[in-house]
Each structure stands twice: as C-alpha cells, then as structure tokens.
Amino acid sequence: MYIVAIMITAVIFSATGLGVLNLATVVNLDTQAAVQTVQDQVEVESFANIALWRVNAGGDSLANFNVGDISAAYDSDTKRLSVTKTIDEETSGLILDLKEDSHFNRAIATKYGMDYNGGKTAGEAPNHQLRHNIGFLPKVDMEYLVANAAQEVWLWDEHIHDEHVVEGINIFHGSWLDIHNVYAENVTLVFTGYHIELKDDVIIKAPIIDGVPLPALIMTNPYNDTHFDQGYGDEIHIEGAIYSAGHIRLHEGEFTGPVVSRTARLCEDIDMLDDEYPEYYEWNTGFGLFEDYDWPKQIEEWARIN
C-alpha cells in the first residue's frame, strides 16, 4: 500500500513538473519573440534615422538604400519615407510622412546659433517653434528687388525718417544708418550696408501681394549687427518677416515674425505675435522660388508596418 502511495505521489509530481517545464518553455518562446520584435523595431527605427539624415544631408535619392534585410525608399512627390525589414517573407517596418521645413515656417530661424539671454524660447503658435542651426539662409534675389523697387537711395551716416520712405520696395545703399520715427504700411526696407539700427518709434507693415508676402526688412550684409531696442515710451512694431545675412538682437519690441538671420539673440522684453499674423508664414517674395531649395525635412506623421 505504501508502495502504491509512493508511486501515485511520484506520478503527480512528475506531471506537475512536466506542466511547469512546458509552461516555462512557452513563456520562454513568447519572451524570445517579444525580444526579437523589440530588436527589429529598434533596428528599423535606427535605419529610419539614418535615412532621414541622408535625405537632409544631400539629394532625396540618398534615402534610397538597403543594408542586409532592411531597405529604405523615399518618394519625393508624396514626401513619404518607407523603411522595411523582411525575414522569411514577413515584412515589418515604418512609413513616415515628411514635411519640408522652411525658415519662413518658424517664428525665428537662424543659420547658426541662437542666444536666448533669458528671453523667449518659442513662438506663440506651436508650429512656429524656433529653429537654430538650420545650416543655410535663403538667398536674396537682389535683381528682383532692384527691378521692382519704388526707390533706390545711396546714403552714409544718415538718419532715415518717415519722409524718406515710400510705399513699396525701398533700397538703401550705405552704412551707419539710424531708422526712427517711421510709420509706414505696404513697405519693404532693404539695406545693403552694415551698422543698421532701428530706434525710437519704428512701425512697419510689410506688403502682401496676391496672397504672397514680402519681408518688412531685408539686410543683406553679413557684417551687419542690428539691435532692435526701443527707447523709453517709444515703440518698435514690425509686421512681416525680418531677414538678415548678419546678426540680429531682439531686445525690445513687437514682432510678428518670421525672423530669419545668420545668428540671433532674444531678450525677455520682446513680444512674438506670430499666432496673430499667420499670413506672413508663407514663402516670401524676394528669395527666388521655393522649389529652388532642397529644404530640410522632418517627420509629420508615422505608422508601423506589422
């Protein structure tokens, strides 16, 4: 009888042990599959980052490449980047819808650095967040500006007042120019020299022609350092884009943006009004065609391929 009890107990223990071992095997297989899935996702995401870097580093065709069982393909028309991994006829991966990012999409965009100096760190509208180190600036089409200028003036070490500005494109050649007491609508002020300063009541509204804006201010000299600093009781209010091939310091004033410059410094006493003036956040006239540039691209939406 004891022998029978011992045998029964042994059978129960064996069956229990087999069940535990079988469960452990299933769990182990599931764990391995989960680990492999995560590894595949990490590999695909890393490959997508490389493909995105390649499409921004050179021509769009650079995003079309493959390594082993992973491949990337970019469609320039739809701006869709596909990254796929195929193993035993099973395909997984990512589909990324990209969008082109222009300087004129941002409240402030710089070719190189941007110093916040305790000031603004973003535009008011989420889609106008600041961008620094974009790597290049749009090229000013001076031929277009001269051909369409309302006036072209040569000055040196002078003050520009309201009576010096006419409606349309105003081109000022020369350096050491102070601008103050200017109240003008539908104007674009172009400066080709250096040491251009805005002081004491400058209120400018840029033109919009057939829905396409021109900048309010264009400063073409890379050695220029313009300081926007209104005096006590005075006002600086700029509606329209500000472009500078040099440095811009936004110390005080109201700016709709976009502000595009080589480098910029932002202080705490400025008001960014980008959320109130979306009409200026389009490709601006005076910089050639939008299609002439290979714009940086960023992810707008993405989805997994299971």
C-alpha positions as CSV (number, residue, x, y, z in Angstrom):
1,M,0.0,0.0,0.0
2,Y,2.8,2.3,0.8
3,I,4.4,1.4,-2.5
4,V,1.2,2.3,-4.3
5,A,1.0,5.7,-2.5
6,I,4.6,6.4,-3.3
7,M,4.0,5.6,-6.9
8,I,0.9,7.8,-7.1
9,T,2.8,10.7,-5.5
10,A,5.6,10.3,-8.0
11,V,3.2,10.4,-10.9
12,I,1.6,13.6,-9.6
13,F,5.0,15.2,-9.0
14,S,6.1,14.2,-12.5
15,A,3.0,15.5,-14.1
16,T,3.3,18.8,-12.2
17,G,6.9,19.1,-13.1
18,L,6.2,18.5,-16.8
19,G,3.5,21.1,-16.7
20,V,5.8,23.7,-15.2
21,L,8.5,22.9,-17.7
22,N,6.0,23.1,-20.6
23,L,4.8,26.5,-19.3
24,A,8.3,27.7,-18.9
25,T,9.0,26.7,-22.5
26,V,6.0,28.6,-23.8
27,V,6.9,31.7,-21.7
28,N,10.5,31.5,-22.9
29,L,9.4,31.3,-26.6
30,D,7.0,34.2,-26.1
31,T,9.7,36.2,-24.4
32,Q,12.2,35.4,-27.2
33,A,9.6,36.5,-29.8
34,A,8.9,39.7,-27.8
35,V,12.6,40.4,-27.5
36,Q,13.1,39.8,-31.3
37,T,10.2,42.1,-32.1
38,V,11.7,44.9,-30.0
39,Q,15.1,44.3,-31.6
40,D,13.5,44.5,-35.0
41,Q,11.8,47.8,-34.1
42,V,14.9,49.3,-32.7
43,E,16.8,48.3,-35.9
44,V,14.2,49.7,-38.2
45,E,13.9,53.0,-36.2
46,S,17.7,53.4,-36.3
47,F,17.7,52.8,-40.0
48,A,14.9,55.4,-40.4
49,N,17.0,57.9,-38.6
50,I,19.9,57.2,-40.9
51,A,17.6,57.5,-44.0
52,L,16.2,60.8,-42.7
53,W,19.7,62.1,-42.1
54,R,20.7,61.1,-45.7
55,V,17.7,62.8,-47.3
56,N,18.6,66.0,-45.4
57,A,22.3,65.8,-46.0
58,G,22.1,65.6,-49.8
59,G,19.7,64.8,-52.6
60,D,16.5,62.9,-52.0
61,S,17.8,59.9,-53.8
62,L,20.3,59.3,-51.0
63,A,17.4,58.0,-48.9
64,N,17.1,55.0,-51.2
65,F,19.4,52.3,-50.0
66,N,19.5,48.9,-48.3
67,V,21.7,47.0,-45.8
68,G,21.1,43.3,-45.4
69,D,17.4,42.6,-44.9
70,I,16.4,46.3,-44.3
71,S,15.7,48.8,-47.0
72,A,14.7,52.5,-47.2
73,A,12.8,54.2,-50.1
74,Y,11.8,57.8,-50.4
75,D,9.1,59.2,-52.7
76,S,9.9,62.9,-53.5
77,D,6.4,63.6,-54.8
78,T,4.5,62.3,-51.8
79,K,7.3,63.0,-49.3
80,R,6.9,59.5,-47.9
81,L,9.8,57.5,-46.5
82,S,9.3,53.8,-46.1
83,V,11.7,51.6,-44.1
84,T,11.1,47.8,-44.3
85,K,12.7,44.7,-42.8
86,T,11.8,41.4,-44.5
87,I,12.5,38.0,-42.9
88,D,11.1,34.7,-44.3
89,E,8.6,36.7,-46.4
90,E,7.3,38.5,-43.4
91,T,7.7,42.3,-43.6
92,S,7.7,44.9,-40.8
93,G,8.8,48.5,-40.7
94,L,7.8,52.1,-40.7
95,I,6.1,54.6,-43.0
96,L,7.0,58.2,-42.3
97,D,5.2,61.2,-43.9
98,L,7.7,64.0,-44.0
99,K,7.2,67.7,-44.4
100,E,9.6,70.4,-45.7
101,D,10.8,72.9,-43.1
102,S,11.4,76.4,-44.4
103,H,12.9,79.3,-42.4
104,F,9.6,81.1,-43.0
105,N,7.7,78.5,-41.1
106,R,9.4,79.5,-37.9
107,A,9.0,82.5,-35.6
108,I,12.8,82.7,-35.5
109,A,15.2,80.6,-37.6
110,T,19.0,81.0,-37.7
111,K,21.7,79.6,-39.9
112,Y,23.9,79.1,-36.8
113,G,23.4,79.8,-33.1
114,M,20.6,81.5,-31.2
115,D,21.2,83.0,-27.7
116,Y,18.0,83.2,-25.6
117,N,19.5,85.5,-22.9
118,G,16.6,84.7,-20.6
119,G,14.1,85.6,-23.3
120,K,11.6,83.9,-25.5
121,T,12.3,80.2,-26.2
122,A,9.4,79.6,-28.6
123,G,6.9,81.2,-30.8
124,E,3.3,81.6,-29.5
125,A,1.9,79.1,-32.1
126,P,3.2,75.5,-31.7
127,N,4.0,75.2,-35.4
128,H,6.2,78.3,-35.3
129,Q,8.7,77.0,-32.7
130,L,12.2,78.4,-33.0
131,R,14.9,76.6,-35.0
132,H,18.6,77.3,-34.8
133,N,21.5,75.8,-36.8
134,I,19.4,75.2,-39.9
135,G,22.6,75.3,-41.8
136,F,21.9,77.9,-44.6
137,L,19.9,81.0,-45.4
138,P,17.6,81.8,-48.3
139,K,19.5,83.7,-51.0
140,V,18.3,87.3,-51.5
141,D,17.2,87.9,-55.2
142,M,18.7,91.4,-55.4
143,E,18.0,91.5,-59.1
144,Y,14.3,91.1,-58.4
145,L,14.3,93.7,-55.7
146,V,16.1,96.3,-57.8
147,A,13.8,95.7,-60.8
148,N,10.7,96.2,-58.6
149,A,12.0,98.9,-56.3
150,A,9.9,102.0,-55.7
151,Q,13.2,103.9,-55.0
152,E,16.9,103.2,-54.6
153,V,18.9,105.6,-52.4
154,W,22.6,105.9,-51.5
155,L,23.3,107.2,-48.0
156,W,26.1,107.1,-45.4
157,D,25.9,108.0,-41.8
158,E,22.4,109.3,-42.0
159,H,19.1,109.2,-40.2
160,I,16.1,107.7,-42.0
161,H,12.7,109.2,-41.1
162,D,9.1,108.8,-42.3
163,E,9.6,111.2,-45.2
164,H,12.4,109.1,-46.6
165,V,10.2,106.0,-47.1
166,V,7.7,105.5,-49.9
167,E,5.2,102.7,-50.5
168,G,6.7,99.6,-52.0
169,I,10.3,98.3,-52.0
170,N,12.9,100.9,-50.7
171,I,16.5,100.0,-51.2
172,F,19.1,101.9,-49.1
173,H,22.8,101.5,-50.0
174,G,25.3,102.6,-47.4
175,S,26.2,102.1,-43.8
176,W,25.8,103.7,-40.4
177,L,22.1,104.3,-40.8
178,D,19.7,105.0,-38.0
179,I,15.9,104.5,-38.6
180,H,13.4,106.2,-36.3
181,N,10.0,107.9,-36.5
182,V,8.9,105.7,-39.4
183,Y,5.2,104.8,-39.7
184,A,4.7,103.0,-43.0
185,E,2.4,100.4,-44.5
186,N,3.0,98.2,-47.5
187,V,6.7,98.8,-47.4
188,T,9.8,96.7,-47.7
189,L,13.1,98.3,-46.5
190,V,16.2,96.8,-48.0
191,F,19.6,97.7,-46.6
192,T,22.9,96.6,-48.2
193,G,25.3,98.2,-45.8
194,Y,26.3,97.5,-42.1
195,H,25.5,99.1,-38.8
196,I,21.8,99.5,-39.4
197,E,19.9,100.5,-36.3
198,L,16.2,100.8,-35.5
199,K,15.5,103.3,-32.8
200,D,12.6,105.4,-31.4
201,D,9.2,104.6,-32.9
202,V,9.5,102.4,-36.0
203,I,6.2,100.9,-37.1
204,I,6.3,99.0,-40.3
205,K,3.7,96.8,-42.1
206,A,5.0,94.6,-45.0
207,P,3.1,94.3,-48.3
208,I,1.2,91.2,-49.2
209,I,0.6,90.9,-53.0
210,D,-1.9,88.3,-54.3
211,G,-1.6,86.5,-51.0
212,V,2.2,86.3,-51.1
213,P,4.1,88.4,-48.5
214,L,7.3,90.4,-48.9
215,P,9.5,90.9,-45.9
216,A,9.3,94.1,-43.8
217,L,13.1,94.3,-43.5
218,I,15.9,92.8,-45.6
219,M,19.5,93.3,-44.5
220,T,21.9,91.7,-47.0
221,N,25.3,92.5,-45.4
222,P,26.8,89.6,-43.4
223,Y,28.7,92.0,-41.2
224,N,25.6,93.8,-40.1
225,D,24.5,93.7,-36.5
226,T,21.1,95.2,-36.0
227,H,19.9,95.9,-32.5
228,F,16.1,96.3,-32.0
229,D,16.0,98.5,-28.9
230,Q,13.1,100.9,-28.4
231,G,13.6,104.0,-26.2
232,Y,11.6,104.8,-23.1
233,G,8.0,105.5,-24.2
234,D,8.7,104.6,-27.8
235,E,7.6,101.7,-29.9
236,I,9.0,99.2,-32.3
237,H,6.3,97.2,-34.1
238,I,7.2,95.1,-37.2
239,E,4.5,93.3,-39.1
240,G,6.2,91.0,-41.6
241,A,9.4,89.0,-42.0
242,I,12.8,90.3,-41.0
243,Y,15.7,88.9,-42.8
244,S,19.4,89.5,-42.1
245,A,22.5,87.9,-43.5
246,G,24.2,89.0,-40.3
247,H,23.3,89.2,-36.6
248,I,20.0,90.3,-35.1
249,R,19.5,91.3,-31.4
250,L,15.8,91.4,-30.5
251,H,15.9,93.4,-27.2
252,E,12.6,95.2,-27.2
253,G,9.5,95.5,-29.5
254,E,6.7,93.6,-31.1
255,F,7.4,91.2,-33.9
256,T,5.1,89.1,-36.0
257,G,8.0,87.1,-37.4
258,P,9.3,85.2,-39.1
259,V,12.8,86.4,-38.2
260,V,15.5,84.8,-40.4
261,S,19.2,85.6,-39.7
262,R,22.7,84.1,-39.5
263,T,22.6,84.4,-35.7
264,A,20.2,85.9,-33.2
265,R,19.9,87.0,-29.6
266,L,16.5,87.1,-27.9
267,C,15.8,89.1,-24.8
268,E,12.8,89.0,-22.4
269,D,11.2,92.3,-23.4
270,I,10.1,91.2,-26.8
271,D,6.6,90.1,-27.8
272,M,6.2,87.5,-30.5
273,L,2.9,87.9,-32.3
274,D,3.2,85.0,-34.7
275,D,-0.1,83.5,-33.6
276,E,-1.9,86.7,-34.6
277,Y,-0.4,87.0,-38.1
278,P,-0.3,83.7,-39.9
279,E,-0.4,85.4,-43.3
280,Y,3.4,86.2,-43.1
281,Y,4.3,82.5,-42.6
282,E,4.4,81.7,-46.3
283,W,7.3,81.6,-48.7
284,N,8.3,85.3,-49.0
285,T,8.9,87.0,-52.3
286,G,12.5,88.2,-53.0
287,F,14.3,84.9,-52.4
288,G,13.8,83.0,-55.7
289,L,11.4,80.1,-55.9
290,F,10.6,77.8,-53.1
291,E,11.3,74.8,-55.4
292,D,14.9,76.1,-55.9
293,Y,15.9,74.9,-52.5
294,D,16.5,71.4,-51.1
295,W,14.6,72.0,-47.8
296,P,15.3,70.1,-44.6
297,K,12.6,67.6,-43.9
298,Q,11.1,66.4,-40.6
299,I,8.6,63.8,-39.6
300,E,4.9,64.9,-39.7
301,E,3.2,61.5,-39.1
302,W,4.4,57.9,-38.9
303,A,2.9,54.4,-38.8
304,R,4.2,50.9,-38.3
305,I,4.1,48.1,-40.9
306,N,3.1,44.9,-39.0
